[in-house]
Amino acid sequence: MKARIHITLKNGVLDPQGKATEHALGGLGFGGINDARQGKYIELDLAENDPVKARDTVEAMCQKLLANTVIENYEIDLDE
């Protein structure tokens, strides 16, 4: 089973990488960008076949290591 985790900064948290991307795109002639935010994407191949157990395991991974839950949100997508 594949788990895909999208990690983004919470609203209100400064995103210097996103701001740099926004400015760089503007400098390359891509106008009309009001805001750019960057995040992380993590893909895991799990041996677990039970979607409930897999989600619980990935949730624990995010809480303990993959995401800084003070400043980051995360979303988990599972493909069986």
MODELLER restraints for C-alpha pairs under 7 A, 6 or more apart:
rsr = mdl.restraints
at = mdl.atoms
rsr.add(forms.Gaussian(group=physical.xy_distance, feature=features.Distance(at['CA:1:A'], at['CA:45:A']), mean=5.84, stdev=0.5))
rsr.add(forms.Gaussian(group=physical.xy_distance, feature=features.Distance(at['CA:1:A'], at['CA:46:A']), mean=5.11, stdev=0.5))
rsr.add(forms.Gaussian(group=physical.xy_distance, feature=features.Distance(at['CA:1:A'], at['CA:47:A']), mean=6.47, stdev=0.5))
rsr.add(forms.Gaussian(group=physical.xy_distance, feature=features.Distance(at['CA:1:A'], at['CA:48:A']), mean=6.52, stdev=0.5))
rsr.add(forms.Gaussian(group=physical.xy_distance, feature=features.Distance(at['CA:1:A'], at['CA:49:A']), mean=6.16, stdev=0.5))
rsr.add(forms.Gaussian(group=physical.xy_distance, feature=features.Distance(at['CA:1:A'], at['CA:79:A']), mean=5.80, stdev=0.5))
rsr.add(forms.Gaussian(group=physical.xy_distance, feature=features.Distance(at['CA:1:A'], at['CA:80:A']), mean=4.71, stdev=0.5))
rsr.add(forms.Gaussian(group=physical.xy_distance, feature=features.Distance(at['CA:2:A'], at['CA:43:A']), mean=6.98, stdev=0.5))
rsr.add(forms.Gaussian(group=physical.xy_distance, feature=features.Distance(at['CA:2:A'], at['CA:44:A']), mean=5.67, stdev=0.5))
rsr.add(forms.Gaussian(group=physical.xy_distance, feature=features.Distance(at['CA:2:A'], at['CA:45:A']), mean=4.59, stdev=0.5))
rsr.add(forms.Gaussian(group=physical.xy_distance, feature=features.Distance(at['CA:2:A'], at['CA:46:A']), mean=5.93, stdev=0.5))
rsr.add(forms.Gaussian(group=physical.xy_distance, feature=features.Distance(at['CA:2:A'], at['CA:78:A']), mean=5.73, stdev=0.5))
rsr.add(forms.Gaussian(group=physical.xy_distance, feature=features.Distance(at['CA:2:A'], at['CA:79:A']), mean=5.15, stdev=0.5))
rsr.add(forms.Gaussian(group=physical.xy_distance, feature=features.Distance(at['CA:2:A'], at['CA:80:A']), mean=6.57, stdev=0.5))
rsr.add(forms.Gaussian(group=physical.xy_distance, feature=features.Distance(at['CA:3:A'], at['CA:43:A']), mean=5.69, stdev=0.5))
rsr.add(forms.Gaussian(group=physical.xy_distance, feature=features.Distance(at['CA:3:A'], at['CA:44:A']), mean=5.07, stdev=0.5))
rsr.add(forms.Gaussian(group=physical.xy_distance, feature=features.Distance(at['CA:3:A'], at['CA:45:A']), mean=6.39, stdev=0.5))
rsr.add(forms.Gaussian(group=physical.xy_distance, feature=features.Distance(at['CA:3:A'], at['CA:76:A']), mean=6.71, stdev=0.5))
rsr.add(forms.Gaussian(group=physical.xy_distance, feature=features.Distance(at['CA:3:A'], at['CA:77:A']), mean=5.70, stdev=0.5))
rsr.add(forms.Gaussian(group=physical.xy_distance, feature=features.Distance(at['CA:3:A'], at['CA:78:A']), mean=4.62, stdev=0.5))
rsr.add(forms.Gaussian(group=physical.xy_distance, feature=features.Distance(at['CA:3:A'], at['CA:79:A']), mean=6.51, stdev=0.5))
rsr.add(forms.Gaussian(group=physical.xy_distance, feature=features.Distance(at['CA:4:A'], at['CA:42:A']), mean=5.85, stdev=0.5))
rsr.add(forms.Gaussian(group=physical.xy_distance, feature=features.Distance(at['CA:4:A'], at['CA:43:A']), mean=4.54, stdev=0.5))
rsr.add(forms.Gaussian(group=physical.xy_distance, feature=features.Distance(at['CA:4:A'], at['CA:44:A']), mean=6.46, stdev=0.5))
rsr.add(forms.Gaussian(group=physical.xy_distance, feature=features.Distance(at['CA:4:A'], at['CA:76:A']), mean=5.76, stdev=0.5))
rsr.add(forms.Gaussian(group=physical.xy_distance, feature=features.Distance(at['CA:4:A'], at['CA:77:A']), mean=5.05, stdev=0.5))
rsr.add(forms.Gaussian(group=physical.xy_distance, feature=features.Distance(at['CA:4:A'], at['CA:78:A']), mean=6.36, stdev=0.5))
rsr.add(forms.Gaussian(group=physical.xy_distance, feature=features.Distance(at['CA:5:A'], at['CA:41:A']), mean=5.70, stdev=0.5))
rsr.add(forms.Gaussian(group=physical.xy_distance, feature=features.Distance(at['CA:5:A'], at['CA:42:A']), mean=5.08, stdev=0.5))
rsr.add(forms.Gaussian(group=physical.xy_distance, feature=features.Distance(at['CA:5:A'], at['CA:43:A']), mean=6.29, stdev=0.5))
rsr.add(forms.Gaussian(group=physical.xy_distance, feature=features.Distance(at['CA:5:A'], at['CA:74:A']), mean=6.62, stdev=0.5))
rsr.add(forms.Gaussian(group=physical.xy_distance, feature=features.Distance(at['CA:5:A'], at['CA:75:A']), mean=5.63, stdev=0.5))
rsr.add(forms.Gaussian(group=physical.xy_distance, feature=features.Distance(at['CA:5:A'], at['CA:76:A']), mean=4.70, stdev=0.5))
rsr.add(forms.Gaussian(group=physical.xy_distance, feature=features.Distance(at['CA:5:A'], at['CA:77:A']), mean=6.43, stdev=0.5))
rsr.add(forms.Gaussian(group=physical.xy_distance, feature=features.Distance(at['CA:6:A'], at['CA:40:A']), mean=5.94, stdev=0.5))
rsr.add(forms.Gaussian(group=physical.xy_distance, feature=features.Distance(at['CA:6:A'], at['CA:41:A']), mean=4.79, stdev=0.5))
rsr.add(forms.Gaussian(group=physical.xy_distance, feature=features.Distance(at['CA:6:A'], at['CA:42:A']), mean=6.66, stdev=0.5))
rsr.add(forms.Gaussian(group=physical.xy_distance, feature=features.Distance(at['CA:6:A'], at['CA:74:A']), mean=5.45, stdev=0.5))
rsr.add(forms.Gaussian(group=physical.xy_distance, feature=features.Distance(at['CA:6:A'], at['CA:75:A']), mean=5.24, stdev=0.5))
rsr.add(forms.Gaussian(group=physical.xy_distance, feature=features.Distance(at['CA:6:A'], at['CA:76:A']), mean=6.69, stdev=0.5))
rsr.add(forms.Gaussian(group=physical.xy_distance, feature=features.Distance(at['CA:7:A'], at['CA:39:A']), mean=5.49, stdev=0.5))
rsr.add(forms.Gaussian(group=physical.xy_distance, feature=features.Distance(at['CA:7:A'], at['CA:40:A']), mean=5.00, stdev=0.5))
rsr.add(forms.Gaussian(group=physical.xy_distance, feature=features.Distance(at['CA:7:A'], at['CA:41:A']), mean=6.31, stdev=0.5))
rsr.add(forms.Gaussian(group=physical.xy_distance, feature=features.Distance(at['CA:7:A'], at['CA:67:A']), mean=6.73, stdev=0.5))
rsr.add(forms.Gaussian(group=physical.xy_distance, feature=features.Distance(at['CA:7:A'], at['CA:72:A']), mean=6.52, stdev=0.5))
rsr.add(forms.Gaussian(group=physical.xy_distance, feature=features.Distance(at['CA:7:A'], at['CA:73:A']), mean=5.73, stdev=0.5))
rsr.add(forms.Gaussian(group=physical.xy_distance, feature=features.Distance(at['CA:7:A'], at['CA:74:A']), mean=4.32, stdev=0.5))
rsr.add(forms.Gaussian(group=physical.xy_distance, feature=features.Distance(at['CA:7:A'], at['CA:75:A']), mean=6.65, stdev=0.5))
rsr.add(forms.Gaussian(group=physical.xy_distance, feature=features.Distance(at['CA:8:A'], at['CA:38:A']), mean=6.80, stdev=0.5))
rsr.add(forms.Gaussian(group=physical.xy_distance, feature=features.Distance(at['CA:8:A'], at['CA:39:A']), mean=4.48, stdev=0.5))
rsr.add(forms.Gaussian(group=physical.xy_distance, feature=features.Distance(at['CA:8:A'], at['CA:40:A']), mean=6.58, stdev=0.5))
rsr.add(forms.Gaussian(group=physical.xy_distance, feature=features.Distance(at['CA:8:A'], at['CA:72:A']), mean=5.47, stdev=0.5))
rsr.add(forms.Gaussian(group=physical.xy_distance, feature=features.Distance(at['CA:8:A'], at['CA:73:A']), mean=5.39, stdev=0.5))
rsr.add(forms.Gaussian(group=physical.xy_distance, feature=features.Distance(at['CA:8:A'], at['CA:74:A']), mean=6.28, stdev=0.5))
rsr.add(forms.Gaussian(group=physical.xy_distance, feature=features.Distance(at['CA:9:A'], at['CA:39:A']), mean=6.68, stdev=0.5))
rsr.add(forms.Gaussian(group=physical.xy_distance, feature=features.Distance(at['CA:9:A'], at['CA:71:A']), mean=5.85, stdev=0.5))
rsr.add(forms.Gaussian(group=physical.xy_distance, feature=features.Distance(at['CA:9:A'], at['CA:72:A']), mean=4.31, stdev=0.5))
rsr.add(forms.Gaussian(group=physical.xy_distance, feature=features.Distance(at['CA:9:A'], at['CA:73:A']), mean=6.08, stdev=0.5))
rsr.add(forms.Gaussian(group=physical.xy_distance, feature=features.Distance(at['CA:10:A'], at['CA:71:A']), mean=5.57, stdev=0.5))
rsr.add(forms.Gaussian(group=physical.xy_distance, feature=features.Distance(at['CA:10:A'], at['CA:72:A']), mean=5.08, stdev=0.5))
rsr.add(forms.Gaussian(group=physical.xy_distance, feature=features.Distance(at['CA:10:A'], at['CA:73:A']), mean=5.81, stdev=0.5))
rsr.add(forms.Gaussian(group=physical.xy_distance, feature=features.Distance(at['CA:13:A'], at['CA:71:A']), mean=6.70, stdev=0.5))
rsr.add(forms.Gaussian(group=physical.xy_distance, feature=features.Distance(at['CA:15:A'], at['CA:37:A']), mean=6.41, stdev=0.5))
rsr.add(forms.Gaussian(group=physical.xy_distance, feature=features.Distance(at['CA:17:A'], at['CA:38:A']), mean=6.46, stdev=0.5))
rsr.add(forms.Gaussian(group=physical.xy_distance, feature=features.Distance(at['CA:18:A'], at['CA:36:A']), mean=4.81, stdev=0.5))
rsr.add(forms.Gaussian(group=physical.xy_distance, feature=features.Distance(at['CA:18:A'], at['CA:37:A']), mean=4.25, stdev=0.5))
rsr.add(forms.Gaussian(group=physical.xy_distance, feature=features.Distance(at['CA:18:A'], at['CA:38:A']), mean=5.06, stdev=0.5))
rsr.add(forms.Gaussian(group=physical.xy_distance, feature=features.Distance(at['CA:19:A'], at['CA:36:A']), mean=6.16, stdev=0.5))
rsr.add(forms.Gaussian(group=physical.xy_distance, feature=features.Distance(at['CA:21:A'], at['CA:36:A']), mean=6.70, stdev=0.5))
rsr.add(forms.Gaussian(group=physical.xy_distance, feature=features.Distance(at['CA:22:A'], at['CA:33:A']), mean=6.81, stdev=0.5))
rsr.add(forms.Gaussian(group=physical.xy_distance, feature=features.Distance(at['CA:22:A'], at['CA:35:A']), mean=6.54, stdev=0.5))
rsr.add(forms.Gaussian(group=physical.xy_distance, feature=features.Distance(at['CA:22:A'], at['CA:36:A']), mean=5.37, stdev=0.5))
rsr.add(forms.Gaussian(group=physical.xy_distance, feature=features.Distance(at['CA:48:A'], at['CA:54:A']), mean=5.82, stdev=0.5))
rsr.add(forms.Gaussian(group=physical.xy_distance, feature=features.Distance(at['CA:63:A'], at['CA:69:A']), mean=6.74, stdev=0.5))
